[in-house]
Amino acid sequence: MNEVTSKKSWVNLADDEIDLSDIPELGEEFFKHAQMRGPLIQKNTVLVDADIYAWFQQHSPDYQQRINQLLRDYMDAQKNAD
């Protein structure tokens, strides 16, 4: 079973169908030192057609995040296609 097939088998499970018995409880001590971390963001320059850039700017105040999410979705789809 490959990674894609494996994911397809569990992604549609209801929460109560997932066996969590082998996952340890995270206690208060863990959360005293836990830190929230997001994905690494790096400032880059990408050449985009002016009309595409303008469209995103006009349609969303968070257009940079939307462009990033579209690129991530495309990347994930390509990974799953391999």
ChimeraX attribute file (.defattr): number of C-alpha atoms within 10 A of each C-alpha:
attribute: neighborCount
match mode: 1-to-1
recipient: residues
	/A:1	6
	/A:2	6
	/A:3	9
	/A:4	12
	/A:5	10
	/A:6	10
	/A:7	11
	/A:8	10
	/A:9	10
	/A:10	11
	/A:11	9
	/A:12	9
	/A:13	10
	/A:14	8
	/A:15	9
	/A:16	7
	/A:17	9
	/A:18	9
	/A:19	8
	/A:20	10
	/A:21	7
	/A:22	6
	/A:23	7
	/A:24	7
	/A:25	9
	/A:26	8
	/A:27	8
	/A:28	9
	/A:29	8
	/A:30	10
	/A:31	9
	/A:32	8
	/A:33	7
	/A:34	9
	/A:35	8
	/A:36	4
	/A:37	6
	/A:38	6
	/A:39	5
	/A:40	5
	/A:41	6
	/A:42	6
	/A:43	5
	/A:44	6
	/A:45	6
	/A:46	6
	/A:47	7
	/A:48	9
	/A:49	8
	/A:50	8
	/A:51	9
	/A:52	9
	/A:53	14
	/A:54	12
	/A:55	11
	/A:56	15
	/A:57	14
	/A:58	9
	/A:59	9
	/A:60	11
	/A:61	10
	/A:62	10
	/A:63	16
	/A:64	13
	/A:65	11
	/A:66	14
	/A:67	13
	/A:68	11
	/A:69	12
	/A:70	12
	/A:71	12
	/A:72	12
	/A:73	12
	/A:74	12
	/A:75	12
	/A:76	11
	/A:77	11
	/A:78	10
	/A:79	10
	/A:80	11
	/A:81	8
	/A:82	6
